[in-house]
């Protein structure tokens, strides 16, 4: 007898721990209305990020890849009152939708959106560090560079998390450049002795690493 599907299990977890409120549903609707890629986190992945932030006591967070602000809303909501989220987005159109999302969510006082190529924005952010938490969800080919920036700019005990670590299972037998890039990223994460790392097989996979002292 077959057990429940992965979709059913995801719905079970989301229903218990990560139900979408009206704001999150509104952001998803705006993503569709503006013909943006439907690549946002699943709700249970957003809840996982919040859990990880709480575990490391994150007050300063960097998000690489903002899109419409859906994941950023999950992140910002897990911040303490004096916390700050720096979120990076290369597309001007997407950045404006994200600004609207953060305003709708009442989070503008805790979110700073940096528009432009991520590597350039990260260079500007270096002086604001060290940071407590870095979330990577952007162009897969640049993940290794984003990871190195995170390692260099996290405090000891800080955490980096990277979305799409499993690529729908295709990292086992990569069939595209992005699949190959994620496989290589996962290997580099496993081999990095500055990080204590693993992958959560939740949603599309969340690779995480804690910076060692």
C-alpha positions, 0 to 999 in steps of 0.5 A: 500500500502506497503512503501519502504523496510528497505534496500531501505531506507538504500540505500537512506540514504547512497546514500545521506550522506555516498557514499563509495569512492574507498578506502572504497570499496577497504577495503570491497573487501580486507575483502572478499578476505581474507575470513574475516567475512562480519560484517562491518558497513553499510556506513550509520552507519559509517556516524552516527559515524562521526556525533557523533564524530563531535557532541562531538568534539572528538580528541582521539578515542578508537575502540574495534574491528578493523577487516579490518579497515573499521569502523576505516577508517570512524572514523579516517577520522572524526578526526581533524589534531591532533586527534588520533585513537587507534584501537584494534584487537585480530586476527593477520591476521585481524590486518595485513589487517587493517594495509594495509587498513590504509596505503592505506587510508593515515591514518597511522599517526593518527592510532595506532593499538593494537594487542591482547585481547581487555581487555589487550589492554584497560588496557594498554591504560588507561594511555593515557586517558581520551578519547573523544569517544569509539566505541565498535564492538567486542565479544558481551559477553564482551560488559559489560566490554567494557562499564565499561571501557568506562565509567571509561575512557571517559571525562565528555561529552565524548561518547560511541557507540556500534554496533549491538544493535538491532541484526536484531530485535532479542533483542526483543525475544533473540534466541542466546547467543549473542542476550541475551548478547546484550539485557543485554547490552542494559538494563545495558546501560539504567540503567547506571546513569553515561550515558545519553543514547539511541539507534539509530535504523539505520542499525543494531542499534547503542547504544550510551551514553554520560558521565554525568559530 
